[in-house]
Amino acid sequence: MNIKKFFKDKKGNIVIIQKPNLLVFTAIILFLLQLIINGQVGDFAGWGFKITILVWSFDEAIRGDSPFRKVLGIIIGTYLIATMLIKFLKLF
């Protein structure tokens, strides 16, 4: 595959960074809440952040505008699932 095609969408535009969508805005807000608020609300915001990023990564992997965006979604989703699985397994 030509490296230029890896970063281009179907129209030929280079697509590396896009305007944030609702999932990204939600993830940013939840991340900031996690940093600011302690206790159960902070924990809930942290899990909400992880779930939102996981949904975003799945969406990118399926509907990303360029192969780069699709691979980015797969990498982030895989990393997030792996880290959550490691933390879960450490409980036992």
ABEGO torsion letter per residue (X at the ends): XBAAAAABBAAGBBBABBBBBAAAAAAAAAAAAAAABBEAAAAAAAAAAAAAAAAAAAAAAAABABAAAAAAAAAAAAAAAAAAAAAAAAAX
